[in-house]
Amino acid sequence: MTDDQRRNALADMALIVCGEELDLPRRRVRILLDHKLAVVQHPVLAAGSRTSLGLTDQNCL
């Protein structure tokens, strides 16, 4: 990962923690997924539930 990608990944993971992952560009989400820093979470389908991103245990940048 380049230094710019590392900085972006840290900022993106902070957005995920705050629940603001909907604002992330798809390209940057893909980098998090490719490096196993984030995972797509599928909640039990109920009224108002949605798919979201979560952080993995491999968050060592």
C-alpha positions in Angstrom: 0.0 0.0 0.0 1.3 3.4 -0.9 1.5 6.2 1.7 -1.6 8.0 0.1 -3.6 4.7 0.1 -2.6 4.2 3.8 -3.8 7.7 4.8 -7.0 7.2 2.8 -7.6 3.8 4.4 -7.2 5.2 7.9 -9.6 8.0 7.1 -12.1 5.6 5.5 -11.9 3.2 8.5 -12.7 6.2 10.7 -15.8 6.9 8.6 -16.9 3.2 8.9 -16.6 3.4 12.7 -18.8 6.5 12.7 -21.3 4.8 10.4 -20.7 7.1 7.5 -19.5 4.5 5.0 -22.2 5.5 2.5 -20.1 8.5 1.5 -17.1 6.4 0.6 -16.2 6.1 -3.1 -16.5 2.5 -4.5 -12.8 2.5 -5.5 -11.7 3.2 -1.9 -14.0 0.6 -0.5 -12.5 -1.9 -2.9 -9.0 -1.2 -1.5 -10.2 -1.8 2.1 -11.9 -5.1 1.0 -8.8 -6.2 -1.1 -6.5 -5.7 1.9 -8.9 -7.4 4.2 -9.3 -4.3 6.4 -13.1 -4.2 6.0 -15.9 -6.7 5.5 -19.4 -6.5 4.1 -21.9 -7.2 6.9 -25.3 -8.7 6.0 -27.7 -8.1 8.9 -30.8 -10.3 9.5 -33.3 -8.8 7.1 -35.9 -6.8 9.0 -37.7 -3.6 8.5 -35.1 -0.8 8.2 -32.0 -3.1 8.1 -29.3 -2.6 5.5 -26.0 -4.0 4.4 -23.0 -2.2 5.9 -19.3 -2.3 6.2 -17.4 -3.5 9.3 -13.8 -3.6 10.2 -11.8 -6.8 10.5 -9.3 -7.8 13.0 -6.5 -7.2 10.5 -6.5 -3.5 11.0 -2.7 -3.1 11.3 -1.5 -0.4 8.9 
